[in-house]
Amino acid sequence: METTVKIKMGFSNKYQSGYPLLMKEAIANPQVLTEEGQCLNVVDEKGTYIGKGYYGRQNKGVGWILTNSQNDTIGQQLFDRKIIKAAGQRRSFFEDPHTTAFRLFNGEGDGIGGLTIDYFDGYYLINWYSEGIYRFKSEVVDALLKHTDCRGIYEKKRFATDGKYVEDDDFVTGERGEFPLVVQENGVNVAVYLNEGAMVGVFMDQRDVRKAIQDRYAEGRTVLNTFSYTGAFSVFASLGGAQKTTSVDLANRSLPKTIEQFSLNGLDYEAHDIIVEDVFKYFKRAERRGDRFGMVILDPPSFARSKKFTFSAAKDYVNLLQEAIAITEENGVIVASTNHAGVSPKKFRSFVDKAFKEMGEKYKITGTFSLPEDYRVHPAYPEGNYLKVLFIERVKK
């Protein structure tokens, strides 16, 4: 049974054009939304049909439109069809022996907002972003089991009251994985854990950036990798001929995880520096010592808090860039990245311009990256293309 939701006329054109996110402020009769997972028939206030979707609260809105066809129902056939289509569009990834980890299904970009599915060498990891989409768990799991070659399925429930991950065993069905599961990314070994909390060990949306660092930027440089997590950028830089890498992250787990990634690729981790420390504290120390790097990688979380610092990408990225500029060699490269959906590509470039101008330095942008092709973006929802990465050369004055 479907509940009819009415879109205010001021938003009607936006939704008629295919906008998939149900925004609270666009709904004229929000009182009808009573149970997460409700199937919705979406019309405007004049009764003009828009689409069908579901009610599920997440930080972005209160649900998603999944189809514009009046003949569809929100059920098994719809999930089957969309997952089969997504798998077909990733055929080249399935056939690539050098990359065995990628995104099979990217939320609204593949037609079901609030849900992503990642592939790790025969295992699938489902991320659920609301209780509403989680109500369709059996449909999604059945579609994977029926239409893909699947060793096992894991899940991450990312809909605790504060929008965070719900602690659980995470195993769903099939055979349990043995961890670390070693996957390939462009021929490089990467250790992933599908059963250890919210994060698995690698951010796959940075795949193209890591390849660029390895193939075009790392050779002969000293590399500082900040907010380094498990050190993947450092490993790719080292394999690309970097003289030395320094990985800095505040989390204690970053040390053993980074050692593991180096070791899996036959690299001597003792020839590199792996430092557990607040990144801003490290910057101050490096500047005092007069350290200079040929490449500085900045990939901070959108928000981060330590004992002394709170970092917000929207407010503090200019300062972060200035800290990096101060310890980057002339003709050195800063790799600046943000996944903050609220920072547009134009705004991000303005951060770079401001940081260099205030320091009286010159720069040129030598490379730009956004999401890789397996992270499909909905044409009417450009906000879904959240990743912005710039390769910035510090030019001699």
C-alpha positions in Angstrom: 0.0 0.0 0.0 1.3 3.4 -1.0 0.9 6.7 0.9 0.4 9.8 -1.3 2.9 12.6 -0.6 2.3 16.0 -2.0 5.1 18.2 -3.2 4.7 22.0 -2.8 4.2 23.7 -6.2 7.3 25.8 -5.7 9.3 22.6 -5.9 7.3 20.9 -8.5 9.5 21.7 -11.5 12.6 20.5 -9.7 11.0 17.1 -9.0 9.4 16.9 -12.5 13.0 17.3 -13.8 14.0 14.1 -12.0 15.4 15.4 -8.6 15.5 12.2 -6.5 15.9 13.4 -2.9 12.7 14.0 -0.9 13.4 17.2 1.1 11.4 17.9 4.2 10.8 21.5 3.2 9.3 20.4 -0.2 6.6 18.2 1.3 3.1 19.8 1.8 1.6 17.0 3.9 4.5 15.7 6.1 2.0 14.4 8.7 1.4 11.4 6.4 5.0 10.2 6.9 4.5 7.9 9.9 6.7 4.8 9.4 10.2 4.4 8.0 10.1 2.3 4.9 6.6 3.5 3.8 6.1 3.2 0.1 5.2 6.6 -1.3 3.2 7.8 -4.3 4.6 11.3 -5.0 2.5 14.0 -6.7 2.5 17.8 -6.6 -0.3 19.8 -5.0 -2.2 19.9 -8.3 -2.1 16.1 -8.4 0.5 15.8 -11.2 2.3 12.5 -10.9 6.1 12.7 -10.1 7.2 9.3 -9.0 7.3 6.5 -6.4 9.7 6.2 -3.5 10.1 5.5 0.2 10.2 7.3 3.5 13.6 7.1 5.3 15.2 9.9 7.3 18.9 10.5 6.9 21.0 13.6 7.2 20.2 14.7 3.6 16.4 14.4 3.6 13.4 12.2 4.4 13.5 9.7 1.6 14.1 9.1 -2.1 12.2 8.7 -5.3 13.1 5.4 -7.0 11.1 5.5 -10.2 9.2 7.9 -12.3 7.0 5.2 -13.9 3.4 4.8 -12.7 3.6 1.1 -13.6 6.3 0.3 -11.1 5.8 -0.8 -7.5 8.5 -0.6 -4.8 9.3 -4.3 -4.5 11.5 -7.2 -5.5 11.2 -6.7 -9.3 12.4 -3.1 -9.0 15.4 -3.9 -6.9 16.3 -6.8 -9.2 16.1 -4.6 -12.2 18.3 -1.8 -10.8 20.9 -4.2 -9.4 21.2 -6.2 -12.6 21.6 -2.9 -14.6 24.3 -1.6 -12.1 26.2 -4.9 -12.4 26.1 -4.7 -16.2 27.5 -1.2 -16.1 30.4 -2.4 -14.1 31.3 -5.3 -16.4 34.7 -3.9 -17.1 35.5 -3.9 -13.4 34.4 -7.5 -12.9 36.7 -8.5 -15.8 39.8 -6.5 -14.6 42.1 -8.9 -12.8 44.2 -5.9 -11.5 41.3 -4.3 -9.6 39.1 -6.5 -7.4 37.5 -3.9 -5.3 35.0 -1.3 -6.6 31.5 0.1 -6.0 28.8 -2.0 -7.5 25.9 0.3 -6.6 26.1 4.0 -5.8 22.9 5.1 -4.2 20.7 7.5 -6.2 23.3 7.4 -9.1 22.1 3.8 -9.7 18.5 4.6 -8.9 18.1 3.7 -5.2 19.1 6.6 -2.8 20.2 5.7 0.7 22.0 2.5 -0.3 25.5 1.7 -1.6 27.0 -1.7 -2.3 30.7 -2.3 -2.6 32.5 -5.4 -4.1 35.6 -6.9 -2.5 36.8 -10.0 -4.4 33.6 -11.9 -4.3 32.2 -10.3 -1.1 29.6 -7.6 -1.1 29.3 -4.9 1.6 25.9 -3.1 1.8 25.8 0.3 3.4 22.3 1.3 4.7 21.8 5.0 5.4 18.3 5.0 6.9 16.0 2.7 8.7 13.6 3.2 5.8 15.9 1.6 3.2 16.9 -1.1 5.7 13.2 -2.3 5.6 14.1 -3.5 2.1 17.0 -5.6 3.2 15.5 -8.9 2.0 14.9 -7.5 -1.5 18.4 -6.2 -1.8 20.1 -9.4 -0.4 17.9 -11.6 -2.7 18.8 -9.5 -5.7 22.5 -10.0 -5.0 22.2 -13.7 -4.3 20.1 -14.3 -7.5 22.0 -12.1 -10.0 25.6 -12.0 -8.9 28.4 -14.5 -8.2 28.5 -13.9 -4.5 30.8 -15.6 -1.8 29.3 -13.7 1.1 27.5 -10.5 2.1 28.3 -8.0 4.9 26.5 -4.8 5.9 27.1 -1.5 7.7 24.0 0.1 9.3 24.7 3.8 9.3 21.5 5.1 10.8 22.1 5.5 14.6 20.3 8.5 16.0 23.4 10.7 15.4 23.7 9.4 11.8 26.6 7.2 12.8 27.4 3.5 12.4 25.4 0.9 14.4 27.8 -1.5 16.0 27.1 -5.1 15.0 28.7 -8.3 13.7 28.0 -7.1 10.1 27.8 -10.6 8.6 24.6 -11.2 6.6 24.9 -14.5 4.6 27.1 -16.8 2.5 30.5 -17.8 3.7 32.3 -15.6 6.3 35.4 -13.9 5.0 38.9 -14.4 6.4 40.4 -11.1 7.3 42.3 -9.3 6.2 40.8 -9.9 2.8 43.5 -8.9 0.4 42.1 -7.1 -2.7 43.8 -5.6 -5.7 43.7 -2.0 -6.8 45.4 -1.4 -10.1 47.7 -4.3 -9.3 48.5 -3.1 -5.7 47.6 -5.2 -2.7 45.2 -3.6 -0.2 44.0 -5.2 3.1 40.3 -4.7 3.9 38.3 -5.8 6.9 34.5 -6.0 6.5 33.9 -6.9 10.1 35.7 -4.2 12.0 33.4 -1.2 12.6 32.4 1.5 10.3 35.4 1.7 8.0 37.0 -1.1 6.0 40.6 0.1 5.4 40.5 1.9 2.1 38.5 4.7 0.6 37.8 3.4 -2.9 36.6 6.7 -4.3 40.3 7.9 -4.3 41.4 5.1 -6.7 42.1 7.3 -9.6 44.0 9.8 -7.4 46.3 7.0 -6.0 47.0 5.8 -9.5 48.0 9.4 -10.6 50.3 9.7 -7.6 52.0 6.4 -8.5 52.2 6.9 -12.2 52.9 10.6 -12.6 53.8 12.5 -9.4 55.7 10.4 -6.8 59.0 9.6 -8.5 61.9 11.1 -6.7 59.9 13.1 -4.2 59.7 13.0 -0.4 56.0 12.6 0.4 54.0 13.7 3.5 50.7 11.9 3.8 48.4 13.6 6.4 45.2 12.2 7.9 46.8 9.0 6.4 44.3 6.4 7.9 45.9 3.1 6.7 48.6 4.7 4.6 47.2 3.8 1.1 48.5 7.0 -0.5 51.9 6.3 1.0 52.1 2.8 -0.4 51.2 4.0 -3.9 53.7 6.8 -3.7 56.4 4.4 -2.6 55.6 2.0 -5.4 55.7 5.0 -7.8 59.3 5.7 -6.8 59.0 8.2 -3.9 62.3 8.7 -2.0 60.5 8.4 1.3 57.0 8.7 2.7 55.9 10.1 6.1 52.3 9.1 7.2 50.7 11.1 10.0 47.4 10.3 11.6 46.0 10.8 15.1 44.4 7.3 15.4 46.5 4.7 17.2 45.3 2.0 14.7 47.0 3.9 11.8 50.4 2.5 12.8 49.7 -1.3 12.6 47.3 -0.8 9.6 49.9 1.2 7.7 52.7 -1.3 8.5 50.3 -4.1 7.2 49.7 -2.2 3.9 53.4 -1.7 3.2 54.3 -5.3 4.1 51.6 -6.7 1.8 53.4 -5.1 -1.1 56.9 -6.2 -0.2 57.9 -2.7 0.9 60.2 -2.1 3.9 58.0 0.0 6.2 61.0 0.8 8.4 62.4 2.8 5.5 59.4 5.2 6.0 58.0 7.2 8.8 54.7 6.3 10.3 53.7 8.8 13.0 50.7 8.8 15.4 50.1 12.5 16.1 47.7 15.3 15.6 48.3 16.6 12.0 48.3 20.3 13.1 50.8 19.6 15.8 53.0 17.8 13.3 52.9 20.7 10.9 54.1 23.1 13.6 57.0 20.8 14.5 58.0 20.2 10.9 58.0 23.9 10.2 60.1 24.7 13.2 62.6 22.0 12.1 62.7 23.4 8.6 61.4 20.2 7.0 60.4 20.4 3.3 58.5 17.9 1.2 58.2 17.4 -2.5 54.6 16.3 -2.1 52.0 16.9 0.7 48.8 15.0 0.6 45.8 16.6 2.4 42.7 14.3 2.7 41.0 15.4 5.9 37.6 14.2 7.1 34.9 16.9 6.6 34.9 17.2 10.4 37.5 16.1 12.9 38.0 16.7 16.6 41.1 16.2 18.7 41.9 17.4 22.2 43.2 20.8 21.0 41.7 21.2 17.5 38.3 21.0 15.9 38.6 20.9 12.1 35.8 21.7 9.7 36.6 21.5 6.0 34.2 24.4 5.2 35.8 26.7 7.7 39.4 25.6 8.2 40.7 24.3 4.8 42.4 27.6 3.9 44.4 27.3 7.1 45.2 23.7 6.4 46.5 24.6 3.0 48.7 27.3 4.4 50.2 24.9 6.9 51.0 22.6 3.9 52.4 25.4 1.7 54.9 26.4 4.4 56.6 23.0 4.3 56.3 22.3 0.5 59.4 22.7 -1.7 59.4 25.0 -4.6 57.9 23.1 -7.6 56.5 20.7 -5.0 53.0 19.4 -5.2 50.1 19.6 -2.8 47.3 17.1 -3.3 44.2 18.8 -1.8 41.1 16.7 -1.3 37.7 17.1 0.3 34.6 15.0 0.4 32.5 17.7 2.0 29.3 17.8 -0.1 28.7 21.4 1.1 31.9 22.7 -0.5 31.4 23.1 -4.3 34.3 22.7 -6.8 34.3 26.5 -7.3 34.4 27.2 -3.5 37.2 24.6 -3.1 39.3 26.4 -5.8 38.7 29.7 -4.0 40.2 28.1 -0.8 43.4 27.3 -2.8 43.5 30.8 -4.3 43.0 32.5 -0.9 45.6 30.3 0.8 48.3 31.0 -1.7 47.6 34.7 -2.1 47.6 35.3 1.6 51.1 33.7 1.8 52.3 35.6 -1.2 52.9 32.4 -3.1 52.2 31.4 -6.7 50.6 28.1 -7.9 49.2 26.2 -10.8 46.7 23.4 -10.8 48.1 20.4 -12.7 45.3 17.9 -12.2 41.7 17.7 -11.1 39.7 14.6 -10.0 36.2 13.8 -8.9 34.5 10.5 -8.3 35.7 7.5 -10.4 33.3 5.9 -13.0 32.0 3.2 -10.7 30.6 5.9 -8.4 27.8 6.9 -10.7 26.2 10.3 -10.2 22.5 11.0 -10.8 22.2 13.7 -13.6 19.6 15.7 -11.6 21.5 15.4 -8.3 25.0 16.9 -8.9 25.4 17.1 -5.1 26.1 13.4 -5.3 29.4 14.1 -6.9 31.0 15.0 -3.5 34.7 14.4 -4.2 37.0 17.3 -5.2 40.7 16.7 -5.6 43.3 19.2 -6.9 47.0 18.6 -7.7 48.6 22.0 -7.0 52.1 22.9 -7.9 53.9 25.5 -5.8 55.5 27.6 -8.5 58.8 29.5 -8.1 58.2 33.2 -7.6 
